Each structure stands twice: as C-alpha cells, then as structure tokens.
Amino acid sequence: MSHLEPNGEAIWSRTGSYSWSQVYTKSLQYAQFYLEQGVRPKDIVAFYLTNSPEFVFAWFGLWAIGCAPAMINFHLRGEALIHCVKLTGSKMILVDWDEGCRARIEEGRLELEKIRVSIVVLDDAVKRQIDRLQPTRPPDSCRSGLQTRDPGFLVFTR
C-alpha cells in the first residue's frame, strides 16, 4: 500500500504534494523552529492559518515537542480574536501569509503585544528559515510528561 511507504503521497494540495517522508522531515523542522522561538513542552501555540500543507507541518511539529495548537478561526478579528488568544494562554501566534489574515492580525497587534503574544507571520522568509533547520527528532523527554488531561489541540470556531 503506497500510503504506508515513505515516498507514498501523504498530502496533496494545489501547491504540490508531499510524501510521508517529506511530512516527517518538515514537521521536525517546524519542531526545531518552535524550540528556537522558546516554545517548550506543554505550551499552546495559537494558529491563525488557512488550510495548507504548512498547517499540518506546524501541527505535527508542535506534537513532536509535546505541545498543542490552538486553532483559531482565521476570519475572527478584533475583540473576538483577542479573547480567543487570551483563553489559550499562548505566547505565540503563527499567522498565515494570506493578506486578509495579516490585515486582521495587524488590527489587533497592539492588544496582542499588550498580552505579550509574539506574532510570527509564516511568510517566505520564515519558511526559508524553517527549511534550513536540521530535521532532528526532539528527545522523548519533550513528550514524556504529557498526561491524558493535556490537550492535543484546541479549536476556536466563532
């Protein structure tokens, strides 16, 4: 079965397809990126991302270091957006390069900065930075302290 083979197609998108091996590599690069940004096991990172392969890589990268994403509806803006980010306790929000996403985040930038949330826009420069990282598997200790009550992900839809 090709889906179990390392070179079998795992993700298909309008921008291309990725094998299981590529998904694993990209996820480990995202894990290293998060660690460089100061994300630590059991942290929550807010996602303000559209549907894309990067969404999956970013998600699995968090899981690799024992963290969880807070998936925030990328149409939220203003007080609703800020409220959701506050609820997560996130110190970082990963923002899609999409023009609308960036504009909505800019509307709330001052408020996000007040609550000490780092805004990381997933633009070409950040993607290149991630691509240059070694796909090193984080140590098991990153995930060993997780309990069944720890979230795997949070979803904010309204």
PyMOL commands that set and color helices and strands:
alter all, ss='L'
color gray80, all
select helices_A, chain A and resi 2-4+20-36+53-64+78-88+99-114+124-131+141-144
alter helices_A, ss='H'
color red, helices_A
select strands_A, chain A and resi 9-13+16-19+44-48+68-72+92-96+118-122+154-156
alter strands_A, ss='S'
color yellow, strands_A
deselect
rebuild
show_as cartoon
